């Protein structure tokens, strides 16, 4: 049978001080009330000998803070094969840890689950929330109308301060690079399903940049698939006129198309050039390739989102929108 967990009474008895003194020292308030250094050291040494750790729940009540935040991802991202989401979770976790915060990872299966979770957060479950919102998002709507401090990451949502990479400028940079290589026959591999801000923004930026050079991207040259792994390069090469380059909404789609080309003996970029987005150009294909892409800098945006959330928790004000700059990745697929 395990021994009982040591308590403040045990520390007070070993150190020869009162319970109040133990509480003051363990909550870092010893200097405030001018406890002597010798007394503080005696309490800390006793706590070390007993392996005593303050009850975090009690400390949260005393401080009025949990030192814990929630990170919400879209419900369809939880089971997604897209490594972007796991990378994003990792960068948010690391950024929170650097700021001394614990993190609860959330997603919801139904609107009722979402409303229940928002209610719990309003009740003080966490100090704040970072959320990647959908364009119609029950959780984001609940947070925007509540007192909970929250930051939208990647995609904006009305009423929530937002941190995101300037993807429009990124797509413009990518398109200008492709055009400079002489490509004029273009197709696009997009996501399907409910619209998200990033998809709308990227496609609009691409069309805008192409139009400046007199290049069109009509709807019939856009392929939308829910499962990108089902793509076949022949679906693009059958277009008339045949595209010389396919812009992809994200790295997952670019990788899937590259794999299809490798299976079919289609040379990239000689027969078909491919671009990605979101990632660092890495592609887990049989032949190691670097995809020409735009890196949105997940680490930068994650750290900034956590910093701004901490500012809100501390009672500060933040801008309605904060844009970060990514970088062009010049790979070997264009």
For each residue, the residues with C-beta under 8 A, 3 or more apart:
1:
2:
3:
4:
5:
6: 10 11 50 51 52
7: 10 11 52
8: 11 12 19 22 23 26 52
9: 12 13 19
10: 6 7 13 14 50 52
11: 6 7 8 14 15 22 26 43 46 47 50 52
12: 8 9 15 16 17 18 19 21 22
13: 9 10 16
14: 10 11 46 49 50
15: 11 12 21 22 42 43 45 46
16: 12 13 42
17: 12 21 22 39 42 43
18: 12 21 22
19: 8 9 12 22 23
20: 23 24
21: 12 15 17 18 24 25 35 39 43
22: 8 11 12 15 17 18 19 25 26 43 47
23: 8 19 20 26 27 29
24: 20 21 27 29 30 32 33 35
25: 21 22 28 29 30 35 39 40 43 44
26: 8 11 22 23 43 47 54
27: 23 24 54 59 62 63
28: 25 31
29: 23 24 25 32 33
30: 24 25 33 35 39 40 43
31: 28 34 35 40
32: 24 29
33: 24 29 30
34: 31
35: 21 24 25 30 31 39 40
36: 39 40
37: 40 41
38: 41 42
39: 17 21 25 30 35 36 42 43
40: 25 30 31 35 36 37 43 44
41: 37 38 44 45
42: 15 16 17 38 39 45 46
43: 11 15 17 21 22 25 26 30 39 40 46 47
44: 25 40 41 47 48
45: 15 41 42 48 49
46: 11 14 15 42 43 49 50 52
47: 11 22 26 43 44 50 52 53
48: 44 45 51 52
49: 14 45 46
50: 6 10 11 14 46 47
51: 6 48
52: 6 7 8 10 11 46 47 48
53: 47
54: 26 27 58 59
55: 58 59
56: 59 60 67
57: 60 61
58: 54 55 61 62
59: 27 54 55 56 62 63
60: 56 57 63 64 65 66 67
61: 57 58 64
62: 27 58 59
63: 27 59 60 67
64: 60 61
65: 60 127 313
66: 60 102 124 125 126 127
67: 56 60 63 100 101 102 127
68: 101 102 103 104 125 126 127
69: 96 101 102 103 104 126 127 128 129 130 306 309
70: 103 104 105 106 121 125 126 128 129 130
71: 89 92 93 96 103 104 105 106 129 130 131
72: 106 107 129 130 131 132 133 139
73: 77 78 85 88 89 105 106 107 132
74: 77 78 107 132 133 134 137
75: 78 107 108 109
76: 79 80 193
77: 73 74 80 82 85 107 132
78: 73 74 75 85 107
79: 76
80: 76 77 85
81: 229 252
82: 77 85 250 252
83: 86 87 251 252
84: 87 88 250 251 252 278 279 298
85: 73 77 78 80 82 88 89
86: 83 89 90
87: 83 84 90 91 298
88: 73 84 85 91 92 132 154 298 302
89: 71 73 85 86 92 93 105
90: 86 87 93 94
91: 87 88 94 95 298 299 302 303
92: 71 88 89 95 96 103 130 153 302 305 306
93: 71 89 90 96 97 103
94: 90 91 97 98 299 302
95: 91 92 98 99 299 302 303 305 306
96: 69 71 92 93 99 101 102 103 306
97: 93 94 100 101 103
98: 94 95 303 306
99: 95 96 306 307 310
100: 67 97
101: 67 68 69 96 97 127 306 310
102: 66 67 68 69 96
103: 68 69 70 71 92 93 96 97
104: 68 69 70 71 125 126
105: 70 71 73 89
106: 70 71 72 73 117 139
107: 72 73 74 75 77 78
108: 75 111 113 114 117 138 139
109: 75 113
110: 113 114
111: 108 114 115 138
112: 115 116
113: 108 109 110 116 117
114: 108 110 111 117 118 138 139 142
115: 111 112 118 119 138 142
116: 112 113 119 120
117: 106 108 113 114 120 121 139
118: 114 115 121 122 138 139 142 143 146 148
119: 115 116 122 123
120: 116 117 123 125
121: 70 117 118 125 126 129 143 146 148
122: 118 119 146 147 148
123: 119 120
124: 66
125: 66 68 70 104 120 121
126: 66 68 69 70 104 121 129 148
127: 65 66 67 68 69 101 149 313
128: 69 70 148 149 150 151 309 310 312 313
129: 69 70 71 72 121 126 143 148 149 150 151 309
130: 69 70 71 72 92 150 151 153 305 306 309
131: 71 72 137 139 140 143 150 151 152 153 157 160
132: 72 73 74 77 88 152 153 154 155
133: 72 74 137 139 140 152 155 156 157 160
134: 74 137 140 155 194 196
135: 155 194 195 196 197
136: 194
137: 74 131 133 134 140 141 157
138: 108 111 114 115 118 141 142
139: 72 106 108 114 117 118 131 133 142 143
140: 131 133 134 137 143 144 152 157 160
141: 137 138 144 145 157
142: 114 115 118 138 139 145 146
143: 118 121 129 131 139 140 146 148 150 160
144: 140 141 150 157 158 159 160
145: 141 142 159
146: 118 121 122 142 143
147: 122
148: 118 121 122 126 128 129 143
149: 127 128 129 309 312 313
150: 128 129 130 131 143 144 160 161 309 312
151: 128 129 130 131 160 161 162 163 305 308 309 312 318
152: 131 132 133 140 155 156 157 160 161 162 163 164
153: 92 130 131 132 162 163 164 301 302 305
154: 88 132 164 165 198 301
155: 132 133 134 135 152 162 164 196 197 198
156: 133 152 160 162 164 197 321
157: 131 133 137 140 141 144 152 160 162
158: 144
159: 144 145
160: 131 133 140 143 144 150 151 152 156 157
161: 150 151 152 308 312 318 319 320 321 322
162: 151 152 153 155 156 157 320 321 322
163: 151 152 153 301 304 305 308 321 322 324
164: 152 153 154 155 156 167 301 321 322 323 324
165: 154 170 296 297 300 301 323 324 325 326
166: 169 170 323 324 325 326
167: 164 170 171 198 201 202 205 277 294 296 326
168: 171 172 201 202 204 205
169: 166 172 173 205 325
170: 165 166 167 173 174 205 277 294 296 326 328
171: 167 168 174 175 201 202 205 206 209 277 294
172: 168 169 175 176 205 208 209
173: 169 170 176 177 294 328
174: 170 171 177 178 247 275 277 292 293 294 328
175: 171 172 178 179 205 206 209 210 247
176: 172 173 179 180 209
177: 173 174 180 181 292 328 330 334
178: 174 175 181 183 186 245 247 273 275 292 334
179: 175 176 182 183 184 209 210 213 215
180: 176 177
181: 177 178 273 334
182: 179
183: 178 179 186 244 245 273 334
184: 179 213 215 244
185: 241 242 243 244 245
186: 178 183 210 215 217 221 243 244 245 246 247
187: 217 221 222 223 236 239 243 245 246 247
188: 203 206 217 221 222 223 246 247 248 249
189: 222 223 225 228 231 236 246 247 248 249 253 254 257
190: 199 203 222 223 224 249 253
191: 196 199 224 226 249 250 253
192: 224 225 226
193: 76 226
194: 134 135 136
195: 135 199 200
196: 134 135 155 191 199 200
197: 135 155 156 200 201
198: 154 155 167 201 202
199: 190 191 195 196 202 203 249
200: 195 196 197 203 204
201: 167 168 171 197 198 204 205
202: 167 168 171 198 199 205 206 249 277
203: 188 190 199 200 206 207 222 249
204: 168 200 201 207 208
205: 167 168 169 170 171 172 175 201 202 208 209
206: 171 175 188 202 203 209 210 217 247
207: 203 204 210 211 217
208: 172 204 205 211 212
209: 171 172 175 176 179 205 206 212 213
210: 175 179 186 206 207 213 215 216 217
211: 207 208 214 215 216
212: 208 209
213: 179 184 209 210
214: 211
215: 179 184 186 210 211
216: 210 211
217: 186 187 188 206 207 210 221 222
218: 221 222
219: 222
220: 239
221: 186 187 188 217 218 239 243
222: 187 188 189 190 203 217 218 219
223: 187 188 189 190 231 235 236
224: 190 191 192
225: 189 192 228 230 231 253
226: 191 192 193
227: 230
228: 189 225 231 252 253 256 257
229: 81 256
230: 225 227
231: 189 223 225 228 235 253 256 257 260
232: 235 260 264
233: 236 237 257 260 261 264 266 272
234: 237 238 264
235: 223 231 232 238
236: 187 189 223 233 239 242 243 246 257 272
237: 233 234 242 243 266 271 272
238: 234 235 242
239: 187 220 221 236 242 243
240:
241: 185
242: 185 236 237 238 239
243: 185 186 187 221 236 237 239 246 272
244: 183 184 185 186 272 273
245: 178 183 185 186 187 269 272 273 274 275 334
246: 186 187 188 189 236 243 257 272 273 274 275
247: 174 175 178 186 187 188 189 206 275 277
248: 188 189 251 253 254 257 274 275 276 277
249: 188 189 190 191 199 202 203 253 277
250: 82 84 191 253 254 276 277 278 279
251: 83 84 248 254 255 276 277 278 279 282 283 291 293
252: 81 82 83 84 228 255 256
253: 189 190 191 225 228 231 248 249 250 256 257 276
254: 189 248 250 251 257 258 274 275 276 277 283 291 293 333
255: 251 252 258 259 276 283 284 285 291
256: 228 229 231 252 253 259 260
257: 189 228 231 233 236 246 248 253 254 260 261 274
258: 254 255 261 262 268 274 283 285 289 291 333
259: 255 256 262 263 285 286
260: 231 232 233 256 257 263 264 266
261: 233 257 258 264 266 267 268 271 272 274
262: 258 259 265 266 268 285 286 287
263: 259 260
264: 232 233 234 260 261
265: 262
266: 233 237 260 261 262 271 272
267: 261 270 271 272
268: 258 261 262 271 272 273 274 289 333
269: 245 272 273 274 332 333 334
270: 267
271: 237 261 266 267 268
272: 233 236 237 243 244 245 246 261 266 267 268 269
273: 178 181 183 244 245 246 268 269 292 333 334
274: 245 246 248 254 257 258 261 268 269 291 292 333 334
275: 174 178 245 246 247 248 254 291 292 293 333 334
276: 248 250 251 253 254 255 279 281 283 291 292 293 294
277: 167 170 171 174 202 247 248 249 250 251 254 293 294 296
278: 84 250 251 293 294 295 296
279: 84 250 251 276 282 291 293 295 329
280: 293 295 329
281: 276 290 291 292 293 295 329 331
282: 251 279 290 291
283: 251 254 255 258 276 288 289 290 291
284: 255
285: 255 258 259 262 288 289
286: 259 262
287: 262
288: 283 285
289: 258 268 283 285 331 332 333
290: 281 282 283 329 331 332 333
291: 251 254 255 258 274 275 276 279 281 282 283 329 331 333
292: 174 177 178 273 274 275 276 281 329 330 331 332 333 334
293: 174 251 254 275 276 277 278 279 280 281 328 329 331
294: 167 170 171 173 174 276 277 278 326 327 328 329
295: 278 279 280 281 326 327 328 329
296: 165 167 170 277 278 301 326
297: 165 300 301 324 325 326 327
298: 84 87 88 91 301 302
299: 91 94 95 302 303
300: 165 297 303 304 324
301: 153 154 163 164 165 296 297 298 304 305 324
302: 88 91 92 94 95 153 298 299 305 306
303: 91 95 98 299 300 306 307
304: 163 300 301 307 308 322 324
305: 92 95 130 151 153 163 301 302 308 309
306: 69 92 95 96 98 99 101 130 302 303 309 310
307: 99 303 304 310 311
308: 151 161 163 304 305 311 312 318 322
309: 69 128 129 130 149 150 151 305 306 312 313
310: 99 101 128 306 307 313 314
311: 307 308 314 316 317 318
312: 128 149 150 151 161 308 309 315 316 317 318
313: 65 127 128 149 309 310
314: 310 311
315: 312
316: 311 312
317: 311 312
318: 151 161 308 311 312 322
319: 161 322
320: 161 162
321: 156 161 162 163 164
322: 161 162 163 164 304 308 318 319
323: 164 165 166
324: 163 164 165 166 297 300 301 304
325: 165 166 169 297
326: 165 166 167 170 294 295 296 297
327: 294 295 297
328: 170 173 174 177 293 294 295
329: 279 280 281 290 291 292 293 294 295
330: 177 292
331: 281 289 290 291 292 293 334
332: 269 289 290 292
333: 254 258 268 269 273 274 275 289 290 291 292
334: 177 178 181 183 245 269 273 274 275 292 331
